[in-house]
């Protein structure tokens, strides 16, 4: 067990990645944190669904369909953009317990599942997207702390006062890096506070989701530039491309829908 140290802040943590044993099986902190984020996201989203007049049962139906598809989407996304690792070992493609899930793949798959469901049931998709946006932010705020426990998804080396010192397996040495997990968690927290306070004043269905897409994409673009584990297409980081498209998509539709609104609204 390697300690995690913030020397500039005088903080040190020694955390075993295994939380406890249950019936001979190791239960990892990563799984506990991700599950906690998912459950809290559901609580927030369900309350929001009630507030805007969407039956909680309807929203939960979407969640039950979208969740397994999101896991599959997260894996497919990761495998596609990390194909060199899997092309000669196809059996590893389904071995998600060895790691390798991408948040963008999960979000895209979940949104696609929601679109199909809402089309079939005749439900307003933008209202559902607004509800989901709050849940996404909560899940991402909490979920990133799983990366902290696993000492992964960190940034390049730095000597900034808030640097995080960890043991790097490849270099077989302790290094001081950007705590990008913390950057993204805090960025999403600020976004959640703003969107949560603004949601009752939204001008049209879909505005909350588009604000989320723009905010998250903007933060992920610069944070991804600091990370050392990015997936690439040529010389371009995949997540930065998707983040930039999210910002452009969100901003363009915000402007478009705002212009379509009656002048006196």
N, C-alpha and C positions, 0 to 999 in steps of 0.2 A: 504494500500500500504506500503510494507516494503522496507526500503532503502537497497541498496547494497553498502557496504563500503570496501575499500582497505586501512585499517588503516596504513599499512606500507608505502604506497605510497601517503597518504594524499588525497585520492579520495573518493567521495561519490556520489551515484546516487539514485534518487527517480523517478522511471519510472512506470507509470501505464501500466499494461499489455494490456489494451484496448487503441488503438490508437485514435479511434473516433467512433461515431455512424453514421450509414448510413441506412436511412429508418427504424429506430427502431432496427437495428441489430448492435451488437458490432463487430467492426473490430479490430482484435488483432495484436499487433506488431509481434508476432510469425509468423502469416500467411504472413504479409507484408515482413518480412525478408526472409522467405523461398521462397516466390514468386520472390523477388529481386534476390536471389541467382540463382534460376532456369533461370530467364531471362538473367542474365549476363553469365551464363554457356552456354546458347544457342547462345549468340552473339559470344563468344570466339570459340565455337565448329563450328559454321557456317563459320566463317572466316577461321578456320583451314581446314574445308572441301574444301572450294574453293582453298586454297593454294595447297592441295595435289591432286586436280583433281576429287574430289567427288562432284557431283551436289548437291547444297544446298537443292533442292527439294527432292532428295533421302534421304538425312540425316534427313530432317524434317518429311518425311514419317515414318522413323524408330522411331523418337522421339514421334510422335503422337500415334504410336502403343505401344511403350515401357513405356510411362509415366503412363497411367492408370494401366498397369500391374505392374509397379514398386510400386505404392501405395498399390495395392493388395498384392504384395509380401512382402512389409514392414510390413503390418498388419499380414499376415499369419505367418511370421517369429516370430513376437513378441508374438502372441497368442500361437504358438506351445511351445515356451520356457517359457511361463508364464501361462501354462494351468491350474494350480491350481486356478488362479484367475477367469477363464472363464468357467470351467467345470460345475459349478452349476448355471451359469447365461449366457446361450448361446446367448441371445439377445444382450449382450454387445460386442460380437465378431465383429459385423459390426459397432459399435459406435466409429468410429475413431475420432470423434469430442471430445471424452473424453480423447484422448491421447493414445499413445501406438503404435509407428511406429519404425521400426528398419532399420537403413541405410543399413546394410548388406543384408537384405531381398530385399530392393529396388534395390540395385546394381545387385544382382543375377538374379532377375526377369527381369530387363531391359536388361541384357546381354543375357539371354536366348531368349528373344523376338527378339533381334537383330540377333542372330544366325539363328533362324528360318527364319526371313525375308531375310537375306542375302543368305541363302541356296536356297530359292525359286527364288530369283531374280538373282542368280549367281554373287553376289558382294563379293569382298574380305573382309572377316570378320575382319581380323587383322587390316586392314587400318581403318575400322570403330571403332574398339576398341581403336586405338590410338587417334582418334578424341575425342571419348567419355571420355577418361582419363582426358584430359584437362578440359572438362566440369564438370566432377565429382569433381575435385579438387576445382574449383571455387565455385561450389555449397556448398561444405563442408566447405570451408573457411568462407563463409558468413552465411550459415545456422546455424552454432554453436552459433552465437550470439543470435539466438532465444532462446537457452537454458539459456543464460545470462539474458535476459529479464524475463523469466519464473522462474528464480532461481532454475534450475533443472540440472541434469546430472553433478553434482559437485563431488568433491573428498572427501577423508577422512579429518579429522581435522588436522590442521597444524598451526605452528607459524612462517612459513617462511615470509620474508619481503613482498612478493607479495600475501599473503593470502587474501582470499575474505570472508568478514563477511556477513552472511545472516541469515534470520529467518528460522529455521528448524521446520516444522509443527509437525513432530513426537515428537521431544523433547520439543516443545513449548518454545524454547529459541534461542537466537542468538548464532551462532557458527562460527568459522573461519575455512575455508576449502581450499583445493586445487582448483583453478579455472580451472578445467580440460577442460571446453569449450574453454578457452583461449589457453591452451597447444595444443589442437588439431587444432584449427584455425591457430596458428602460425606454427605448424609442417607442415600443408598442404600448407601454404603460401610459406615456404622454398622449399617444394617439387615442387610446381607449378613453382617458379622462375627457379629452376634448370632444370626441364623438358621442360619448355618453351624455355629456351636458348639452350637446347641440341637438340630439336626436328628436326632441320634442318640437323643435323649430324647423325641422326639415321642410323643404319646399315641394318635394315630389318623391314618390317611391323610387328607390334606387340611389338616392343622393348619399345615404349613409354608406352603402357598399362602395360607391365610386370614391368617396372620401377615403375609405379604408384602403382601396386599391392604390390610390395615389400616395397616401401617407406611407403605407408599408413598402411600396415599391421604391419610394425616394430613399427611405432609410436603408433598405436592403441593398440598394445600388452602392452606396458608399461603404457600408459595412462589409459587403462581399469583397470589395477591393482590398480589404485588409487581411482576409482569410488566406490560409495556406492549403486548404483542402478542396478548392473549387473544382467543379466539373467544367471542361472546356470544349468548345467547338473551334478547332484551330487555335488561334491566339486569344480568342474571346471567351470570357467567363460566361457560362450558360445563365447563371442566376442574375448576372448583371444585365444580360440581354432581356430576360423575362421581366426583371424589375423595371427597366427603362420602358418596355412596352406597357407595363401596368400603369406607370405614371402617365404616359401619353394617352392610353385608353381611358383612364379615369378622368383626366383633365379635359380631354376632348368631349367626352359625353356629358360632363358637368356643364361645360359651356353650351353644348348643343341643347340640352334639356332646359337650361336656364333661359336661353333665347326663345324657346318655344312656349314659355309660360306667358300667361296674360300680363300685360303691362302693369296692371294694378295689384298683382299678387306679391 
